[in-house]
Amino acid sequence: MEQQVLDRLHDIVGPDGVVAHKSARSVYDCDGYTLEKAVPELVVLPHSTEEVAAVVKFLNKAKIAFVPRGAGTGLSGGCLPVEAPVMIGTSRLNKIVHIDLLNRYVVAQSGVVNLWVSNAVKEQGFQYAPDPSSQQACTIGGNIAENSGGPHTLKYGVTTNHVLGLEVVLPDGEIVTLGGTVEDVPGYDLRGITIGAEGTFGIVTQAALKLTRQPQAYRTFLAVFESVHHATQTVSGIIASGIVPAALEMMDTLIIQAIEEAFHFGFPTDAGAVLIIEIDGLAASLDPQTERIQAICKHNQAREVRIARDDAERMALWKSRKRAFGAIGRLSPNYCTQDGVVPRTKVPDILQRITEVSEKYQLRIANVFHAGDGNIHPILMYDERNADETRRVVQAGKEILNACVDLGGSLTGEHGIGVEKMGQMPLIFSPEDLMVMTQLRSVFNPANLCNPNKIIPTPGGCIDVTTPRRQVPL
């Protein structure tokens, strides 16, 4: 990086806000998608929205591309610096600016950790509902970029359902407000299209987040099955009965064994699958739902149905589930987590396809996912020191996503397209669709300096299809 660029950035954010040494920059070479890596030439860590705007304005004038980065917990390479020399980190934008319990919202900077929001209001009986498994580390800005979900979004909805307004630094350095602090703002929903845009429209620096009341009571079940088939039949049965659980999660044998070894919760390591089922609401309403869920589980040959005895046991169960990915380190040096979606009724079919892919590529694949909404997270295990194994993981991941599309699903549920899935976008979008997306991005990001080479494949860079294999009916 040229010295005058370095000097100007020092002037804006101070010497402690610029990471220039190669060894320090190397820790920013990837996010949770470790199959592709790139070290930025410079990392800038602003302290405020105004500093972010000044940095972006300077880079725009100098025609230097840049990439925003939150906590780096993403799983699709969304913050990979591809032909973008400068990385702008939001970790120092970590303040909860305002809490308004009367109107039920919080204003938080983009570097605030997801769990901090709920912790800040839990004593008053409120919560921030979106709860990604990485919620102890992931930040609000990244959640907004990816439209993140989590176990409890089956009932409560994903990030976009809980964001009222955004403060965004556009790629030319202008600071704008999209939405507000109320439910409905007249005009086009620019807030909505920015959520899930993966940082290609600008850098979110602050957000107004909707708060919800904590439920009066919970019932949390661990249902144990001999087979994945019986577990998936139970998922369909619960939803068909009219019950919408707060969360409905599935884990198969491999992940059960890893979690039990790590956390010693008491998971049955010989089970074919387990379901974690949680219902919440008024205490009086939960007993009949509990009886119905137990009956459905037994009808589908559940070998055991446990109910958490108290809040401590409930929290231990969720701790085990949300740290499942880390537990895979006990089974394999490296892993790649996929993020496809299929209709709920097709979960048995996609699991069968995953088994076939596992056998074809001779890879171990563990499954832990949001069964209630068909958002699968197969975990492909490998050793990056083995080049052939790494190649097989990439191919296997693509086949799994192809299968999701074949079954009427999608390429991503909450982890985004990033660099990982760009080549498969033509499976579900026509060339005209992709052109419209490009035109929309150009309205916000005309010079394509903000997080370039993400989401939308470039000409010649995508798979060879002339029409999408599935067009969503209107």
Sine and cosine of phi, psi and omega as CSV:
sin_phi,cos_phi,sin_psi,cos_psi,sin_omega,cos_omega
0.00,0.00,0.69,-0.72,-0.04,-1.00
-0.90,0.43,0.54,-0.84,-0.09,-1.00
-0.89,0.46,-0.60,0.80,-0.03,-1.00
-0.92,0.40,-0.52,0.85,0.08,-1.00
-0.92,0.39,-0.72,0.69,0.02,-1.00
-0.87,0.50,-0.69,0.73,-0.01,-1.00
-0.89,0.45,-0.67,0.74,-0.03,-1.00
-0.91,0.41,-0.65,0.76,0.02,-1.00
-0.92,0.39,-0.59,0.81,0.11,-0.99
-0.86,0.50,-0.66,0.75,0.01,-1.00
-0.88,0.48,-0.60,0.80,-0.08,-1.00
-0.98,0.20,-0.75,0.66,-0.15,-0.99
-0.94,-0.35,-0.08,1.00,-0.04,-1.00
1.00,0.05,0.39,-0.92,-0.04,-1.00
-0.86,0.51,-0.53,0.85,-0.03,-1.00
-0.98,0.20,-0.09,1.00,0.00,-1.00
-0.99,-0.16,0.11,0.99,0.02,-1.00
-0.83,-0.55,0.82,-0.57,0.05,-1.00
-0.97,-0.25,0.93,-0.36,-0.09,-1.00
-0.89,-0.45,-0.43,0.90,-0.07,-1.00
-0.93,0.36,0.67,-0.74,-0.11,-0.99
-0.86,0.52,-0.68,0.73,-0.04,-1.00
-0.90,0.43,-0.58,0.82,0.02,-1.00
-0.95,0.30,-0.59,0.81,0.00,-1.00
-0.95,0.32,-0.42,0.91,-0.11,-0.99
-0.89,0.45,-0.41,0.91,0.00,-1.00
-0.96,0.27,-0.14,0.99,0.02,-1.00
-0.98,-0.19,0.32,0.95,-0.16,-0.99
-0.98,0.19,-0.16,0.99,0.02,-1.00
-0.28,-0.96,0.15,-0.99,0.20,-0.98
-0.96,-0.30,-0.53,-0.85,-0.01,-1.00
-0.94,0.34,-0.18,0.98,0.11,-0.99
-1.00,-0.04,1.00,-0.06,-0.18,-0.98
-1.00,0.01,0.04,1.00,-0.01,-1.00
-0.96,0.29,-0.35,0.94,0.08,-1.00
-0.79,-0.61,0.68,-0.74,-0.05,-1.00
-0.67,-0.75,0.51,-0.86,0.08,-1.00
-0.37,-0.93,0.77,-0.64,-0.02,-1.00
-1.00,-0.02,0.81,-0.59,0.05,-1.00
-0.92,0.38,0.45,-0.89,0.05,-1.00
-0.96,0.26,-0.40,0.92,-0.04,-1.00
-0.40,-0.92,0.64,-0.77,0.10,-1.00
-0.88,-0.47,0.79,-0.61,-0.01,-1.00
-0.91,-0.40,0.73,-0.69,-0.06,-1.00
-0.85,-0.53,1.00,0.10,-0.02,-1.00
-0.92,0.38,0.37,-0.93,-0.01,-1.00
-0.98,-0.20,-0.19,0.98,-0.11,-0.99
-0.41,-0.91,0.22,-0.98,0.09,-1.00
-0.85,0.52,-0.66,0.75,-0.03,-1.00
-0.89,0.45,-0.62,0.78,0.05,-1.00
-0.94,0.35,-0.63,0.77,0.07,-1.00
-0.85,0.52,-0.72,0.69,-0.02,-1.00
-0.89,0.46,-0.67,0.75,-0.01,-1.00
-0.91,0.41,-0.65,0.76,0.04,-1.00
-0.89,0.45,-0.74,0.67,-0.04,-1.00
-0.91,0.42,-0.65,0.76,0.01,-1.00
-0.87,0.48,-0.67,0.74,0.03,-1.00
-0.91,0.42,-0.72,0.69,-0.02,-1.00
-0.90,0.43,-0.61,0.79,0.03,-1.00
-0.89,0.45,-0.69,0.72,0.00,-1.00
-0.91,0.42,-0.59,0.81,0.00,-1.00
-1.00,0.10,-0.04,1.00,-0.01,-1.00
0.85,0.52,0.69,0.73,0.05,-1.00
-0.96,-0.28,0.84,-0.54,-0.01,-1.00
-0.96,0.27,0.46,-0.89,-0.06,-1.00
-0.57,-0.82,0.32,-0.95,-0.01,-1.00
-0.73,-0.68,0.75,-0.66,0.08,-1.00
-0.99,0.17,0.48,-0.88,0.02,-1.00
-0.59,-0.81,0.71,-0.71,0.09,-1.00
-0.99,-0.13,-0.90,-0.44,-0.03,-1.00
-1.00,0.00,-0.11,0.99,0.01,-1.00
0.97,0.26,0.38,0.92,0.01,-1.00
-1.00,-0.04,0.01,1.00,0.02,-1.00
-0.88,0.47,0.31,-0.95,-0.11,-0.99
-0.80,-0.60,0.37,0.93,0.01,-1.00
-0.71,-0.71,0.23,0.97,-0.01,-1.00
0.96,0.28,0.44,0.90,-0.06,-1.00
-0.91,0.42,-0.45,0.89,0.00,-1.00
-0.96,-0.29,0.31,0.95,0.05,-1.00
-0.93,0.36,0.78,-0.63,-0.02,-1.00
-0.98,0.19,0.98,0.18,-0.01,-1.00
-1.00,0.00,0.94,-0.35,-0.06,-1.00
0.79,0.61,0.59,0.81,0.05,-1.00
-0.71,-0.70,0.99,-0.11,-0.15,-0.99
-0.89,0.45,-0.49,0.87,-0.13,-0.99
-0.94,-0.34,0.73,-0.68,0.10,-0.99
-0.95,-0.31,0.73,-0.68,0.03,-1.00
-0.94,-0.35,0.95,-0.33,-0.01,-1.00
-1.00,0.01,0.56,-0.83,-0.05,-1.00
-0.95,-0.31,0.23,0.97,-0.12,-0.99
-0.89,0.46,-0.41,0.91,-0.01,-1.00
-1.00,0.04,-0.11,0.99,0.10,-0.99
-1.00,0.01,0.95,0.31,-0.25,-0.97
-0.85,-0.53,0.55,0.83,-0.04,-1.00
-0.94,-0.34,0.65,-0.76,0.24,-0.97
-1.00,0.08,0.93,-0.36,-0.20,-0.98
-0.98,0.19,-0.63,0.77,-0.13,-0.99
-0.41,-0.91,0.64,-0.77,0.09,-1.00
-0.83,-0.56,0.83,-0.55,0.02,-1.00
-0.83,-0.56,1.00,-0.05,-0.04,-1.00
-0.95,0.31,-0.52,0.86,-0.01,-1.00
-0.88,0.47,-0.67,0.74,0.02,-1.00
-0.99,-0.16,0.06,1.00,0.16,-0.99
0.86,0.50,0.82,0.57,0.15,-0.99
-0.50,-0.86,0.34,-0.94,0.06,-1.00
-0.80,-0.60,0.64,-0.77,0.17,-0.99
-0.97,-0.26,0.88,-0.48,-0.06,-1.00
-0.77,-0.63,0.61,-0.79,0.09,-1.00
-0.95,0.32,0.32,-0.95,-0.17,-0.99
-0.93,0.36,-0.36,0.93,0.01,-1.00
-1.00,0.02,0.08,1.00,0.05,-1.00
-0.95,0.32,0.76,-0.66,0.02,-1.00
-0.93,0.37,0.66,-0.75,-0.07,-1.00
-0.75,0.66,-0.77,0.64,-0.10,-1.00
-0.92,0.40,-0.43,0.90,0.01,-1.00
-0.87,0.49,-0.53,0.85,-0.05,-1.00
-0.91,0.41,-0.77,0.64,0.02,-1.00
-0.90,0.44,-0.63,0.78,0.01,-1.00
-0.89,0.47,-0.54,0.84,-0.05,-1.00
-0.95,0.32,-0.34,0.94,-0.09,-1.00
-0.82,-0.57,0.03,1.00,-0.11,-0.99
-0.92,0.39,-0.52,0.85,0.01,-1.00
-0.91,0.41,-0.39,0.92,0.03,-1.00
-1.00,-0.08,0.09,1.00,0.08,-1.00
1.00,0.05,0.32,0.95,0.00,-1.00
-0.90,-0.43,0.17,-0.99,0.04,-1.00
-0.43,-0.90,0.32,-0.95,0.19,-0.98
-0.97,-0.24,0.90,-0.43,-0.26,-0.96
-0.93,0.36,-0.69,0.73,-0.04,-1.00
-0.86,0.51,0.80,-0.60,-0.12,-0.99
-0.70,-0.71,0.95,0.32,0.06,-1.00
-0.81,0.59,0.43,-0.90,0.01,-1.00
-0.87,0.50,-0.44,0.90,0.01,-1.00
-1.00,-0.04,0.39,0.92,-0.17,-0.99
-0.90,0.44,-0.27,0.96,0.07,-1.00
-0.98,0.19,-0.15,0.99,-0.02,-1.00
-0.76,-0.65,-0.61,0.79,-0.09,-1.00
-0.92,0.39,0.45,-0.89,-0.09,-1.00
-0.91,-0.41,0.30,-0.95,-0.09,-1.00
-0.86,0.51,-0.66,0.76,0.00,-1.00
-0.87,0.49,-0.69,0.73,0.04,-1.00
-0.92,0.38,-0.64,0.77,0.07,-1.00
-0.85,0.53,-0.66,0.75,0.01,-1.00
-0.93,0.37,-0.67,0.75,-0.01,-1.00
-0.87,0.50,-0.62,0.78,-0.08,-1.00
-0.98,-0.18,-0.09,1.00,-0.14,-0.99
0.80,0.60,0.84,0.55,-0.14,-0.99
-0.91,0.42,0.42,-0.91,0.04,-1.00
-0.91,-0.41,-0.81,-0.58,-0.04,-1.00
0.65,-0.76,0.17,-0.99,-0.06,-1.00
-0.83,0.56,-0.64,0.77,-0.12,-0.99
-1.00,0.03,0.09,1.00,0.02,-1.00
-0.99,0.17,-0.10,0.99,0.12,-0.99
-0.84,0.55,-0.69,0.72,0.00,-1.00
-1.00,-0.06,-0.62,0.78,-0.20,-0.98
-0.99,-0.12,-0.27,0.96,-0.01,-1.00
1.00,-0.06,0.28,-0.96,-0.06,-1.00
-1.00,0.05,-0.11,-0.99,-0.14,-0.99
-0.80,0.60,-0.70,0.72,-0.08,-1.00
-0.86,0.51,-0.43,0.90,0.02,-1.00
-0.98,0.22,-0.09,1.00,-0.10,-0.99
-0.77,-0.64,0.21,0.98,0.05,-1.00
-0.93,-0.36,0.86,-0.51,-0.01,-1.00
-1.00,0.02,-0.63,0.77,-0.05,-1.00
-0.41,-0.91,0.33,-0.94,-0.04,-1.00
-0.73,-0.68,0.59,-0.81,0.27,-0.96
-0.97,-0.26,0.83,-0.56,-0.13,-0.99
-0.77,-0.64,0.70,-0.72,0.18,-0.98
-1.00,-0.07,0.92,-0.39,0.00,-1.00
-0.94,0.33,0.28,-0.96,-0.07,-1.00
-0.89,0.46,-0.19,0.98,0.09,-1.00
-0.99,-0.15,0.02,1.00,0.04,-1.00
0.99,-0.16,-0.07,1.00,0.02,-1.00
-0.96,0.29,0.65,-0.76,0.06,-1.00
-0.99,-0.13,0.82,-0.57,0.00,-1.00
-0.78,-0.63,0.38,-0.93,0.10,-0.99
-0.92,-0.40,0.80,-0.60,0.02,-1.00
-0.91,-0.42,0.80,-0.60,-0.10,-1.00
0.98,0.18,-0.49,-0.87,-0.01,-1.00
-0.19,-0.98,-0.63,-0.77,0.02,-1.00
-0.88,-0.47,0.26,0.97,0.06,-1.00
-0.85,-0.52,0.24,-0.97,-0.11,-0.99
-0.90,0.44,-0.65,0.76,-0.15,-0.99
-0.78,-0.62,0.83,-0.56,0.04,-1.00
-0.89,-0.45,0.78,-0.63,-0.03,-1.00
-0.87,0.49,0.43,-0.90,0.05,-1.00
0.99,-0.15,-0.10,-1.00,-0.02,-1.00
-0.91,0.41,0.55,-0.83,-0.03,-1.00
-1.00,0.10,0.96,0.27,0.02,-1.00
-0.94,0.35,-0.46,0.89,0.10,-0.99
-0.87,0.49,-0.73,0.69,-0.07,-1.00
-0.90,0.45,-0.65,0.76,-0.03,-1.00
-0.98,0.22,-0.31,0.95,0.04,-1.00
-0.98,0.18,-0.56,0.83,0.07,-1.00
-0.93,0.36,0.82,-0.57,-0.05,-1.00
1.00,0.00,0.02,1.00,0.01,-1.00
-0.99,0.14,0.03,1.00,0.12,-0.99
0.85,0.52,0.58,0.81,0.07,-1.00
0.96,0.28,0.28,0.96,0.02,-1.00
-1.00,0.00,-0.16,0.99,0.02,-1.00
-0.99,-0.17,-0.21,0.98,-0.06,-1.00
0.52,-0.86,-0.13,-0.99,-0.05,-1.00
-0.93,-0.37,0.89,-0.45,0.07,-1.00
-0.96,0.29,0.79,-0.61,0.00,-1.00
-0.93,-0.37,-0.29,0.96,-0.06,-1.00
-0.32,-0.95,0.50,-0.87,-0.01,-1.00
-0.56,-0.83,0.56,-0.83,0.17,-0.99
-1.00,-0.08,0.88,-0.48,-0.14,-0.99
-0.93,-0.37,0.71,-0.70,0.00,-1.00
-0.97,0.26,0.71,-0.71,0.09,-1.00
-0.98,-0.18,0.53,-0.85,0.11,-0.99
-0.83,-0.55,0.41,-0.91,0.05,-1.00
-0.93,0.37,0.65,-0.76,0.15,-0.99
-0.91,0.42,0.63,-0.78,0.04,-1.00
-0.88,0.47,0.47,-0.89,0.03,-1.00
-0.93,0.38,-0.57,0.82,-0.06,-1.00
-0.47,-0.88,0.32,-0.95,0.02,-1.00
-0.76,-0.65,0.42,-0.91,0.31,-0.95
-0.73,-0.68,0.83,-0.56,-0.05,-1.00
-0.85,-0.53,0.84,-0.54,-0.12,-0.99
-0.93,-0.37,0.53,-0.85,0.25,-0.97
-0.87,-0.50,0.94,-0.33,-0.02,-1.00
-0.97,-0.25,0.76,-0.64,-0.13,-0.99
-0.94,-0.34,0.75,-0.66,-0.05,-1.00
-0.78,-0.63,0.45,-0.89,0.06,-1.00
-0.97,0.23,-0.40,0.92,-0.06,-1.00
-0.63,-0.78,0.42,-0.91,0.10,-0.99
-0.89,0.45,-0.58,0.82,-0.02,-1.00
-0.85,0.53,-0.74,0.67,-0.02,-1.00
-0.91,0.40,-0.57,0.82,0.04,-1.00
-0.91,0.41,-0.68,0.73,-0.01,-1.00
-0.93,0.37,-0.56,0.83,0.08,-1.00
-0.90,0.44,-0.57,0.82,0.03,-1.00
-0.92,0.40,-0.66,0.75,0.04,-1.00
-0.83,0.56,-0.77,0.64,0.00,-1.00
-0.88,0.47,-0.63,0.78,-0.02,-1.00
-0.91,0.42,-0.65,0.76,0.00,-1.00
-0.90,0.43,-0.74,0.68,-0.01,-1.00
-0.91,0.41,-0.65,0.76,-0.01,-1.00
-0.90,0.43,-0.44,0.90,-0.01,-1.00
-0.96,0.28,-0.18,0.98,-0.02,-1.00
0.99,-0.14,-0.03,1.00,0.05,-1.00
-1.00,0.05,0.78,-0.63,0.11,-0.99
-0.93,-0.36,0.99,-0.16,-0.01,-1.00
-0.91,0.42,0.38,-0.92,0.14,-0.99
-0.91,0.41,-0.56,0.83,0.02,-1.00
-0.49,-0.87,0.53,-0.84,0.01,-1.00
-0.50,-0.86,0.99,-0.11,-0.16,-0.99
-0.91,-0.41,0.54,-0.84,0.03,-1.00
-0.82,-0.58,0.59,-0.80,0.10,-0.99
-0.69,-0.72,0.62,-0.78,0.02,-1.00
-0.99,-0.16,-0.06,-1.00,-0.17,-0.99
-0.83,0.55,-0.73,0.68,-0.07,-1.00
-0.87,0.50,-0.72,0.69,-0.05,-1.00
-0.96,0.28,-0.54,0.84,0.07,-1.00
-0.86,0.51,-0.72,0.69,-0.03,-1.00
-0.90,0.44,-0.66,0.75,0.00,-1.00
-0.91,0.41,-0.69,0.73,-0.03,-1.00
-0.92,0.40,-0.68,0.74,-0.02,-1.00
-0.90,0.43,-0.64,0.77,0.04,-1.00
-0.90,0.44,-0.56,0.83,-0.05,-1.00
-0.99,0.17,-0.67,0.75,-0.21,-0.98
-0.89,-0.46,-0.23,0.97,0.09,-1.00
0.81,0.59,0.70,0.71,0.01,-1.00
-0.97,0.25,-0.49,0.87,-0.09,-1.00
0.92,-0.40,0.39,0.92,0.07,-1.00
-0.92,0.38,0.65,-0.76,0.03,-1.00
-0.97,0.23,0.95,-0.32,-0.15,-0.99
-0.96,0.29,-0.15,0.99,0.04,-1.00
-0.99,-0.13,0.04,1.00,-0.04,-1.00
-0.96,0.28,0.52,-0.85,0.10,-0.99
-0.96,0.27,-0.54,0.84,0.01,-1.00
-0.25,-0.97,0.41,-0.91,0.16,-0.99
-0.76,-0.65,0.47,-0.88,0.15,-0.99
-0.91,-0.41,0.70,-0.71,0.22,-0.97
-0.97,-0.23,0.89,-0.46,-0.07,-1.00
-0.87,-0.50,0.78,-0.63,0.05,-1.00
-0.76,-0.65,0.75,-0.66,0.16,-0.99
-0.88,-0.47,0.47,-0.88,0.02,-1.00
-0.55,-0.84,0.20,-0.98,0.01,-1.00
0.63,-0.78,-0.46,-0.89,0.05,-1.00
-0.92,0.39,0.69,-0.73,-0.09,-1.00
-0.83,0.56,-0.64,0.77,-0.06,-1.00
-0.91,0.42,-0.39,0.92,-0.05,-1.00
-1.00,0.07,-0.20,0.98,-0.17,-0.98
-1.00,0.08,-0.47,0.88,-0.03,-1.00
-0.88,0.47,-0.74,0.67,0.03,-1.00
-0.90,0.43,-0.58,0.82,0.06,-1.00
-0.92,0.40,-0.61,0.79,0.03,-1.00
-0.87,0.49,-0.72,0.69,0.00,-1.00
-0.88,0.47,-0.65,0.76,-0.02,-1.00
-0.92,0.39,-0.68,0.73,0.00,-1.00
-0.90,0.43,-0.67,0.74,0.03,-1.00
-0.88,0.48,-0.65,0.76,0.01,-1.00
-0.91,0.42,-0.66,0.75,0.02,-1.00
-0.90,0.43,-0.68,0.73,0.04,-1.00
-0.87,0.50,-0.73,0.68,-0.01,-1.00
-0.90,0.43,-0.62,0.79,0.03,-1.00
-0.87,0.49,-0.54,0.84,0.01,-1.00
-0.99,-0.12,0.45,0.89,0.17,-0.98
0.91,0.40,0.58,0.81,0.13,-0.99
-0.89,0.46,0.73,-0.68,-0.01,-1.00
-0.98,0.19,-0.42,0.91,-0.03,-1.00
-0.33,-0.94,0.61,-0.79,0.12,-0.99
-0.75,-0.66,0.93,-0.38,0.01,-1.00
-0.98,-0.22,0.53,-0.85,0.13,-0.99
-0.88,-0.47,0.77,-0.64,0.01,-1.00
-0.82,0.57,0.77,-0.64,-0.11,-0.99
-0.97,0.25,-0.46,0.89,-0.03,-1.00
-0.39,-0.92,0.00,-1.00,-0.06,-1.00
-0.91,0.41,-0.55,0.83,0.00,-1.00
-0.89,0.45,-0.68,0.74,0.01,-1.00
-0.93,0.36,-0.61,0.80,0.06,-1.00
-0.87,0.49,-0.73,0.68,-0.03,-1.00
-0.91,0.43,-0.59,0.81,0.04,-1.00
-0.91,0.42,-0.63,0.78,0.03,-1.00
-0.90,0.43,-0.71,0.71,0.00,-1.00
-0.94,0.33,-0.55,0.84,0.08,-1.00
-0.87,0.49,-0.69,0.72,0.02,-1.00
-0.88,0.47,-0.70,0.71,-0.01,-1.00
-0.91,0.42,-0.71,0.71,-0.12,-0.99
-0.97,0.26,-0.28,0.96,0.07,-1.00
-0.97,-0.24,0.33,0.95,-0.05,-1.00
-0.87,0.49,-0.64,0.77,-0.07,-1.00
-0.90,0.43,-0.64,0.77,0.03,-1.00
-0.90,0.44,-0.53,0.85,-0.01,-1.00
-0.92,0.39,-0.35,0.94,0.01,-1.00
-0.88,0.47,-0.40,0.92,0.05,-1.00
-0.84,0.54,-0.32,0.95,0.06,-1.00
-0.98,0.20,-0.26,0.97,-0.06,-1.00
-0.95,-0.30,-0.43,0.90,-0.15,-0.99
-0.40,-0.92,0.55,-0.83,0.04,-1.00
-0.89,0.45,-0.57,0.82,-0.03,-1.00
-0.65,-0.76,0.38,-0.93,0.11,-0.99
-0.49,-0.87,0.40,-0.91,0.06,-1.00
-0.81,-0.58,0.83,-0.56,-0.02,-1.00
-0.99,-0.14,0.83,-0.56,0.05,-1.00
-1.00,-0.03,0.21,-0.98,-0.14,-0.99
-0.50,-0.87,0.94,0.35,0.04,-1.00
-0.98,-0.22,0.12,-0.99,0.02,-1.00
-0.71,-0.71,0.66,-0.75,0.14,-0.99
-0.71,-0.71,0.37,-0.93,0.14,-0.99
-0.83,0.55,0.55,-0.84,-0.04,-1.00
-0.77,0.63,-0.65,0.76,-0.06,-1.00
-0.93,0.37,-0.25,0.97,-0.03,-1.00
-0.99,-0.16,0.10,1.00,0.00,-1.00
-0.85,0.52,-0.71,0.71,0.05,-1.00
-0.85,0.52,-0.60,0.80,-0.03,-1.00
-0.92,0.39,-0.68,0.73,-0.03,-1.00
-0.94,0.34,-0.55,0.83,0.04,-1.00
-0.92,0.39,-0.58,0.81,0.08,-1.00
-0.91,0.41,-0.65,0.76,0.03,-1.00
-0.91,0.42,-0.61,0.79,0.02,-1.00
-0.90,0.43,-0.64,0.77,0.06,-1.00
-0.87,0.48,-0.67,0.74,0.02,-1.00
-0.91,0.42,-0.65,0.76,0.05,-1.00
-0.90,0.43,-0.65,0.76,0.03,-1.00
-0.85,0.52,-0.70,0.72,0.00,-1.00
-0.94,0.34,-0.65,0.76,-0.03,-1.00
-0.88,0.47,-0.68,0.73,-0.08,-1.00
-0.98,-0.19,0.09,1.00,0.05,-1.00
0.80,0.60,0.80,0.60,0.01,-1.00
-0.79,-0.62,0.58,-0.81,0.13,-0.99
-0.99,0.13,0.74,-0.67,0.00,-1.00
-0.76,-0.65,0.85,-0.52,0.08,-1.00
-0.98,-0.18,0.49,-0.87,-0.04,-1.00
-0.84,-0.54,0.84,-0.55,0.14,-0.99
-0.62,-0.79,0.83,-0.56,-0.16,-0.99
-0.31,-0.95,0.17,-0.99,0.01,-1.00
-0.99,0.10,1.00,0.07,-0.12,-0.99
-0.90,0.43,-0.50,0.86,-0.08,-1.00
-0.89,0.45,-0.52,0.86,0.01,-1.00
-0.88,-0.48,0.27,0.96,0.12,-0.99
0.95,0.31,0.29,0.96,0.00,-1.00
-1.00,0.01,0.97,-0.23,-0.12,-0.99
-1.00,-0.02,0.51,-0.86,0.05,-1.00
-0.71,-0.71,0.92,0.38,0.08,-1.00
-0.91,0.41,0.69,-0.73,-0.04,-1.00
-0.94,-0.33,0.94,-0.35,-0.06,-1.00
-1.00,-0.05,0.86,-0.51,-0.09,-1.00
-0.99,-0.13,0.65,-0.76,-0.03,-1.00
-0.32,-0.95,0.06,-1.00,0.07,-1.00
-0.85,-0.53,0.92,-0.40,-0.08,-1.00
-0.90,0.43,-0.23,0.97,0.06,-1.00
-0.97,0.25,-0.23,0.97,0.03,-1.00
-0.97,-0.23,0.97,-0.24,-0.11,-0.99
-0.89,0.46,-0.62,0.78,-0.01,-1.00
-0.93,0.38,-0.63,0.78,0.03,-1.00
-0.91,0.42,-0.65,0.76,0.04,-1.00
-0.88,0.48,-0.68,0.73,0.04,-1.00
-0.87,0.49,-0.67,0.74,-0.01,-1.00
-0.91,0.42,-0.57,0.82,0.03,-1.00
-0.89,0.45,-0.69,0.72,0.01,-1.00
-0.88,0.48,-0.73,0.69,-0.01,-1.00
-0.91,0.42,-0.66,0.75,0.00,-1.00
-0.90,0.44,-0.67,0.74,0.03,-1.00
-0.87,0.50,-0.66,0.75,0.02,-1.00
-0.90,0.43,-0.64,0.77,0.00,-1.00
-0.91,0.41,-0.60,0.80,0.03,-1.00
-0.89,0.45,-0.70,0.72,0.02,-1.00
-0.92,0.38,-0.62,0.79,0.09,-1.00
-0.85,0.53,-0.66,0.75,0.00,-1.00
-0.91,0.42,-0.62,0.79,0.06,-1.00
-0.86,0.52,-0.70,0.72,0.01,-1.00
-0.91,0.41,-0.69,0.73,0.02,-1.00
-0.84,0.54,-0.54,0.84,-0.05,-1.00
-1.00,0.02,0.15,0.99,0.05,-1.00
1.00,-0.02,0.31,0.95,-0.04,-1.00
-0.97,-0.26,-0.51,-0.86,-0.11,-0.99
-0.63,-0.78,0.15,-0.99,-0.07,-1.00
-0.99,0.16,-0.34,0.94,-0.06,-1.00
-0.40,-0.91,0.57,-0.82,0.06,-1.00
-0.94,-0.33,-0.54,0.84,-0.06,-1.00
-0.38,-0.93,-0.09,1.00,-0.07,-1.00
-0.97,-0.24,-0.04,1.00,0.11,-0.99
0.99,0.13,0.06,-1.00,0.00,-1.00
-1.00,-0.04,-0.72,0.69,0.03,-1.00
0.81,0.58,-0.70,-0.72,0.11,-0.99
-0.99,-0.12,-0.36,0.93,-0.13,-0.99
-0.90,0.43,-0.68,0.73,-0.21,-0.98
-0.92,-0.39,0.15,0.99,-0.02,-1.00
-0.81,0.58,-0.69,0.73,-0.07,-1.00
-0.90,0.43,-0.30,0.95,-0.01,-1.00
-0.98,-0.18,-0.01,1.00,0.02,-1.00
-0.84,0.54,-0.59,0.81,0.03,-1.00
-0.92,0.40,-0.14,0.99,0.08,-1.00
-0.92,0.39,-0.48,0.88,-0.05,-1.00
-0.84,-0.54,-0.14,0.99,0.01,-1.00
-0.81,-0.58,0.67,-0.74,0.04,-1.00
-0.97,0.23,0.26,-0.97,0.09,-1.00
-0.82,0.57,-0.57,0.82,0.02,-1.00
-0.93,0.38,-0.64,0.77,0.05,-1.00
-0.86,0.52,-0.74,0.67,-0.05,-1.00
-0.92,0.40,-0.56,0.83,0.04,-1.00
-0.91,0.41,-0.67,0.74,0.03,-1.00
-0.89,0.46,-0.65,0.76,0.06,-1.00
-0.87,0.49,-0.67,0.74,0.03,-1.00
-0.89,0.46,-0.67,0.74,0.02,-1.00
-0.91,0.43,-0.63,0.78,0.03,-1.00
-0.91,0.42,-0.70,0.72,0.05,-1.00
-0.86,0.50,-0.60,0.80,-0.04,-1.00
-0.92,0.40,-0.42,0.91,0.06,-1.00
-0.90,0.44,-0.68,0.74,0.01,-1.00
-1.00,0.10,-0.58,0.81,-0.25,-0.97
-0.73,-0.68,0.89,0.46,-0.19,-0.98
-0.88,0.48,-0.57,0.82,-0.02,-1.00
-1.00,-0.01,-0.01,1.00,-0.01,-1.00
0.81,0.58,0.64,0.77,0.02,-1.00
-1.00,0.00,-0.34,0.94,-0.07,-1.00
-0.99,-0.11,0.94,-0.35,-0.02,-1.00
0.77,0.64,0.86,0.50,0.00,-1.00
-0.94,0.33,0.27,-0.96,0.09,-1.00
0.89,0.46,0.65,0.76,0.08,-1.00
-0.76,-0.65,0.47,-0.88,0.13,-0.99
0.93,0.36,-0.89,0.45,-0.13,-0.99
-1.00,-0.08,0.86,-0.52,-0.01,-1.00
-0.92,0.40,0.58,-0.82,0.06,-1.00
-1.00,0.07,0.39,-0.92,0.01,-1.00
-0.81,0.58,0.77,-0.64,-0.01,-1.00
0.99,0.10,-0.13,0.99,-0.06,-1.00
-0.97,-0.23,0.03,1.00,-0.03,-1.00
-0.92,-0.39,0.17,-0.99,-0.04,-1.00
-0.92,0.39,0.36,-0.93,-0.13,-0.99
-1.00,0.07,1.00,0.05,0.13,-0.99
-0.70,-0.71,0.60,-0.80,-0.02,-1.00
-0.99,-0.15,-0.42,0.91,0.07,-1.00
-0.68,-0.73,0.46,-0.89,0.02,-1.00
-0.92,0.38,0.53,-0.85,0.02,-1.00
-0.97,0.23,-0.38,0.92,0.01,-1.00
-0.64,-0.77,0.84,-0.54,0.08,-1.00
-0.95,-0.31,0.83,-0.55,-0.03,-1.00
-0.92,0.38,0.82,-0.57,0.01,-1.00
-0.94,0.33,0.56,-0.83,0.02,-1.00
-0.99,-0.11,0.00,0.00,0.00,0.00
